[in-house]
């Protein structure tokens, strides 16, 4: 398979690990606040082959001990489980970021994944605004992670209009019983819909309020502000 690029070193994308972040092209959703929208709408080469990427990762082994696969949407690609298997065989800790809409592919990934970050973008009722025709696959992914043994977090970028007082309780009901939920700040910038580039984010106090609401649904709530 082909990859759209990488960030050589990250100290924040994988808890307690020094990682290289690898980006896959394409996504099934069209989130208007997406910062990686060029990977979604019109991914352009030159792309990295899996062999080229593996050689590059091997050359950086003295600097990193983990690899994060993000996108785009990694589980859009059926070969991702095999690539993760190869990473594990070469001694890397592995993490995958996913929107949860391809649970069958994710299930094939889990034997080779140390950590999953599942994006919970808004309440079920508002997912059609992101291009989702149904949330049934996402609900299957939630059950898969909740009933499984892989360490994970649910995370939500707190975008005004998608995460607010009217959506946090429905979001909590959707993930009830899961182990960890993370709220992270929305940062305006180069977004798919230019109106979100100038959108004023929620205040830290408002996000802390959302966290208080979520604590009645999940075991641990964290903030990344």
C-alpha positions in Angstrom: 0.0 0.0 0.0 1.0 3.7 -0.2 1.3 6.3 2.4 0.8 10.1 2.0 3.5 11.3 4.3 4.9 11.2 7.9 6.0 13.3 10.8 9.4 11.9 11.8 9.1 12.5 15.6 6.2 13.1 17.9 6.2 13.2 21.7 2.4 13.7 22.0 0.6 11.3 19.6 1.3 8.1 21.5 1.1 8.1 25.3 4.5 7.4 26.9 6.2 6.7 23.6 8.4 8.5 21.1 6.8 7.9 17.8 6.8 8.5 14.0 3.4 9.5 12.7 2.4 8.0 9.4 -0.5 9.4 7.3 -2.8 7.4 5.0 -4.7 9.0 2.2 -8.5 9.1 1.8 -11.4 9.2 4.3 -15.1 8.2 4.2 -16.2 11.3 6.1 -16.1 15.0 5.2 -15.7 16.9 8.5 -15.8 20.6 7.8 -13.2 21.4 10.4 -10.7 18.8 9.2 -7.1 20.1 9.0 -5.9 17.2 6.9 -8.5 17.8 4.2 -6.0 17.6 1.4 -5.4 14.0 2.3 -9.1 13.4 2.1 -10.2 15.3 -1.1 -7.2 15.1 -3.4 -4.2 13.2 -2.1 -1.3 13.8 -4.3 2.1 12.0 -4.6 4.8 11.3 -4.4 3.6 8.6 -2.0 5.7 6.3 0.1 5.5 2.6 -0.5 5.3 0.3 2.5 8.8 -1.0 1.8 10.2 2.5 1.6 8.5 3.5 4.8 9.7 0.4 6.6 13.3 1.2 5.5 12.9 4.8 6.8 11.5 3.6 10.1 14.4 1.2 10.5 16.9 4.0 9.9 15.3 6.0 12.8 15.1 3.1 15.2 17.6 4.8 17.6 15.3 7.8 17.9 11.8 6.2 18.0 10.2 3.2 19.6 6.7 3.5 18.2 4.6 4.2 15.1 1.2 5.9 14.9 -1.0 5.3 11.8 -3.4 8.1 11.2 -5.0 9.8 8.2 -7.3 10.3 6.5 -8.8 7.1 7.8 -6.3 4.2 8.1 -9.0 1.5 8.2 -10.2 2.5 4.8 -7.2 0.4 3.6 -7.6 -3.3 3.8 -3.8 -3.9 3.9 -3.3 -1.9 7.1 -3.5 -5.0 9.3 -0.6 -6.6 7.5 1.4 -3.5 7.7 0.8 -3.3 11.5 1.8 -7.0 11.8 5.1 -6.2 10.1 5.7 -3.2 12.4 5.1 -5.5 15.5 7.5 -8.1 14.1 10.1 -5.4 13.8 9.8 -4.4 17.4 7.7 -1.2 17.2 4.9 -0.3 19.5 1.9 0.6 17.4 -1.1 2.9 17.6 -3.9 3.5 15.2 -6.2 6.5 15.0 -9.7 5.7 13.5 -13.1 7.2 13.1 -14.6 3.7 13.7 -16.5 3.2 10.5 -14.6 0.1 9.4 -14.9 -2.3 12.4 -14.1 -5.4 10.4 -10.7 -4.0 9.3 -10.1 -2.7 12.8 -10.8 -6.1 14.3 -8.1 -7.6 12.0 -5.7 -4.8 13.2 -6.2 -5.3 16.9 -3.8 -8.3 17.4 -1.0 -6.0 16.2 -2.0 -2.8 17.9 -1.0 -1.6 21.4 -3.3 1.5 21.5 -6.4 2.7 19.6 -7.6 6.3 19.5 -11.3 6.3 18.5 -12.7 9.6 17.4 -16.2 10.4 18.7 -17.0 13.5 16.7 -20.5 14.4 17.9 -23.8 12.9 18.8 -25.3 10.2 16.6 -28.0 12.7 15.3 -25.3 15.0 13.9 -23.1 12.5 12.2 -25.0 13.0 8.9 -23.5 16.6 8.9 -20.1 14.9 8.5 -21.1 12.7 5.6 -22.2 9.5 7.5 -25.2 7.7 6.2 -25.4 5.5 9.2 -23.5 5.2 12.6 -24.0 1.4 12.9 -20.4 0.7 12.1 -19.2 3.2 14.7 -21.4 1.5 17.3 -19.9 -1.9 16.4 -16.5 -0.4 16.9 -17.4 0.9 20.3 -18.6 -2.5 21.3 -15.5 -4.1 19.9 -13.2 -2.0 21.9 -15.3 -2.1 25.1 -15.4 -5.9 25.0 -11.8 -6.4 23.9 -8.3 -6.3 25.6 -6.5 -3.6 23.5 -5.8 -0.3 25.4 -7.8 2.6 23.9 -9.2 6.0 24.3 -12.2 7.7 22.9 -11.4 11.3 22.0 -13.4 14.3 20.9 -12.2 17.5 19.3 -14.4 20.1 20.9 -15.7 21.9 17.8 -18.5 24.4 18.5 -21.6 23.3 16.7 -20.6 19.6 17.0 -19.7 19.4 20.7 -21.8 21.4 23.1 -24.3 21.1 26.0 -26.8 19.5 23.7 -24.5 16.8 22.4 -22.3 15.7 25.4 -25.0 13.6 27.1 -25.9 11.8 23.9 -22.2 11.2 23.2 -21.8 9.9 26.8 -24.7 7.5 26.3 -23.0 6.3 23.1 -19.8 5.4 24.9 -21.2 4.5 28.3 -19.1 1.9 30.1 -15.9 2.6 28.2 -12.6 3.2 30.0 -11.3 6.5 28.9 -12.6 9.7 27.1 -10.4 12.6 26.1 -11.6 16.1 25.1 -9.1 18.0 23.0 -9.2 21.6 22.0 -10.3 22.6 18.5 -7.6 24.9 16.8 -8.9 27.1 14.0 -6.7 27.1 10.9 -6.5 25.6 7.4 -9.9 23.7 7.4 -12.0 22.0 4.8 -14.7 24.5 5.3 -13.1 28.0 5.5 -15.7 29.2 7.9 -14.2 27.0 10.5 -10.8 28.6 10.0 -12.1 31.6 12.0 -14.4 29.8 14.4 -13.9 30.8 18.0 -13.1 27.7 20.1 -14.8 26.8 23.3 -13.1 28.2 26.4 -11.1 25.9 28.7 -13.8 26.4 31.3 -16.5 25.2 29.0 -14.5 22.1 28.0 -14.0 21.3 31.7 -17.8 21.5 32.1 -18.2 19.0 29.3 -15.7 16.8 31.0 -17.7 16.9 34.2 -20.8 15.8 32.3 -18.9 12.9 30.6 -17.7 11.6 34.0 -21.1 10.0 34.7 -20.6 7.7 31.6 -17.0 6.6 31.5 -14.3 5.6 34.0 -11.7 8.3 33.2 -12.0 11.7 31.5 -9.0 13.6 30.4 -8.4 17.1 28.9 -5.8 18.0 26.2 -6.0 21.8 25.9 
